[in-house]
Amino acid sequence: MARDEGGTGAALAALARLRRFETAVARRHVAERVGAAAAAEVRHASAAEALRTEAAIASADEAAGGGGVALYAAWLPRGLALRDRAAAALRLEERRLEEARAALATARLAERAVEGLAQDRAAAARRLAARRAQQRLDERAAVAVAAGRVLPGSRA
């Protein structure tokens, strides 16, 4: 195998470990963002459902002769505000999730680039080793021819 000039193999291995670590961190971050987005979706759905439920209760209470509509009218601004805050939080979490996914894609791309570089260097090292082996064979053949010896398997 070719000699590691200047420790680049060790540096490349360290860089590969770093890139794998960064990808793992990005994956965890995406998982966290998926969970946060799901929780925000549940909060938003719950707030929207509360508006529908309170409207139905108020309507039923009003039909029964109670003051449900007045109570609903007093509660409605709070319910709308809760729903709007939940919708804003959901949009924020969706944006954060997309950012986390983009960061993961970038981390994966960087990891693959280092893997490709390592493969290129390994292929170059194999080619160099093959050239050196062929050079040694050629040198031995030249010495044998110069000494007048016939090489095994050759025809004289």
C-alpha positions as CSV (number, residue, x, y, z in Angstrom):
1,M,0.0,0.0,0.0
2,A,1.2,3.5,-0.7
3,R,2.7,5.5,2.1
4,D,0.5,8.1,3.7
5,E,2.0,11.4,2.7
6,G,1.8,13.9,5.5
7,G,-0.9,12.0,7.5
8,T,-3.7,12.9,5.0
9,G,-5.2,9.4,5.5
10,A,-5.6,10.0,9.2
11,A,-7.0,13.5,8.6
12,L,-9.4,12.2,6.0
13,A,-10.6,9.5,8.5
14,A,-11.1,12.1,11.2
15,L,-13.0,14.3,8.7
16,A,-15.2,11.3,7.8
17,R,-15.9,10.6,11.5
18,L,-16.8,14.3,11.9
19,R,-19.2,14.2,8.9
20,R,-20.9,11.1,10.2
21,F,-21.3,12.7,13.6
22,E,-22.8,15.8,12.0
23,T,-25.2,13.7,9.9
24,A,-26.3,11.9,13.1
25,V,-26.8,15.2,14.9
26,A,-28.9,16.5,11.9
27,R,-31.0,13.3,11.9
28,R,-31.7,13.7,15.6
29,H,-32.6,17.3,15.0
30,V,-35.0,16.3,12.3
31,A,-36.6,13.7,14.6
32,E,-37.0,16.4,17.3
33,R,-38.6,18.8,14.8
34,V,-41.0,16.1,13.5
35,G,-42.1,15.6,17.1
36,A,-42.5,19.3,17.7
37,A,-44.4,19.7,14.5
38,A,-46.7,16.8,15.4
39,A,-47.4,18.4,18.8
40,A,-48.1,21.7,17.2
41,E,-50.5,20.0,14.8
42,V,-52.3,18.4,17.7
43,R,-52.5,21.8,19.6
44,H,-53.9,23.5,16.5
45,A,-56.5,20.7,15.8
46,S,-57.5,20.8,19.5
47,A,-58.0,24.6,19.4
48,A,-60.1,24.3,16.2
49,E,-62.1,21.5,17.7
50,A,-62.7,23.6,20.8
51,L,-64.2,26.3,18.7
52,R,-66.6,23.8,17.0
53,T,-67.5,22.2,20.3
54,E,-68.2,25.4,22.1
55,A,-70.3,26.6,19.2
56,A,-72.4,23.4,19.4
57,I,-72.7,23.6,23.2
58,A,-73.8,27.3,22.9
59,S,-76.3,26.5,20.2
60,A,-77.8,23.6,22.2
61,D,-77.9,25.7,25.4
62,E,-79.6,28.5,23.5
63,A,-82.2,26.1,22.1
64,A,-82.9,24.9,25.6
65,G,-83.5,28.5,26.7
66,G,-80.2,29.2,28.4
67,G,-77.7,32.0,27.8
68,G,-75.2,29.9,25.9
69,V,-74.8,32.3,23.0
70,A,-73.8,35.2,25.3
71,L,-71.3,33.0,27.1
72,Y,-69.9,31.7,23.8
73,A,-69.7,35.3,22.5
74,A,-67.6,36.2,25.6
75,W,-65.4,33.1,25.2
76,L,-65.0,33.4,21.4
77,P,-62.2,36.0,21.2
78,R,-60.1,33.8,23.6
79,G,-60.9,30.7,21.5
80,L,-59.9,32.4,18.3
81,A,-56.7,33.8,19.8
82,L,-55.8,30.3,21.0
83,R,-56.5,28.8,17.6
84,D,-54.5,31.6,15.9
85,R,-51.5,31.2,18.2
86,A,-51.6,27.4,17.6
87,A,-51.7,28.0,13.8
88,A,-48.7,30.4,14.1
89,A,-46.8,27.9,16.2
90,L,-47.6,25.1,13.7
91,R,-46.3,27.3,10.8
92,L,-43.2,28.0,12.8
93,E,-42.6,24.3,13.6
94,E,-43.2,23.4,9.9
95,R,-40.6,26.0,8.9
96,R,-38.2,24.7,11.5
97,L,-38.7,21.1,10.2
98,E,-38.0,22.2,6.7
99,E,-34.8,23.9,7.9
100,A,-33.8,20.8,9.8
101,R,-34.4,18.7,6.7
102,A,-32.3,21.0,4.6
103,A,-29.5,20.8,7.2
104,L,-29.7,17.0,7.1
105,A,-29.5,17.0,3.3
106,T,-26.4,19.3,3.5
107,A,-24.8,17.1,6.1
108,R,-25.5,14.0,4.0
109,L,-24.0,15.7,1.0
110,A,-20.8,16.6,2.9
111,E,-20.6,13.0,4.3
112,R,-20.9,11.6,0.8
113,A,-18.3,14.0,-0.5
114,V,-15.8,12.8,2.1
115,E,-16.7,9.2,1.3
116,G,-16.1,9.9,-2.4
117,L,-12.8,11.5,-1.7
118,A,-11.7,8.5,0.4
119,Q,-12.7,6.2,-2.3
120,D,-10.8,8.2,-4.9
121,R,-7.7,8.2,-2.7
122,A,-7.9,4.5,-2.1
123,A,-8.2,3.9,-5.8
124,A,-5.2,6.2,-6.5
125,A,-3.2,4.3,-3.8
126,R,-4.1,1.0,-5.5
127,R,-3.1,2.3,-8.9
128,L,0.2,3.6,-7.5
129,A,0.9,0.2,-5.8
130,A,0.2,-1.6,-9.1
131,R,2.5,0.8,-11.0
132,R,5.3,0.3,-8.4
133,A,4.8,-3.5,-8.5
134,Q,5.0,-3.4,-12.3
135,Q,8.1,-1.2,-12.1
136,R,9.8,-3.7,-9.8
137,L,9.0,-6.5,-12.3
138,D,10.3,-4.5,-15.2
139,E,13.5,-3.7,-13.3
140,R,14.0,-7.4,-12.4
141,A,13.4,-8.3,-16.0
142,A,15.9,-5.7,-17.2
143,V,18.5,-7.0,-14.8
144,A,17.9,-10.6,-15.9
145,V,18.1,-9.7,-19.6
146,A,21.3,-7.7,-18.9
147,A,22.8,-10.7,-17.1
148,G,21.8,-13.0,-20.0
149,R,19.4,-15.1,-17.9
150,V,16.2,-16.3,-19.3
151,L,13.2,-15.6,-17.2
152,P,11.0,-18.6,-16.2
153,G,8.1,-18.9,-18.6
154,S,9.7,-16.9,-21.3
155,R,10.8,-18.3,-24.6
156,A,14.4,-18.0,-25.7
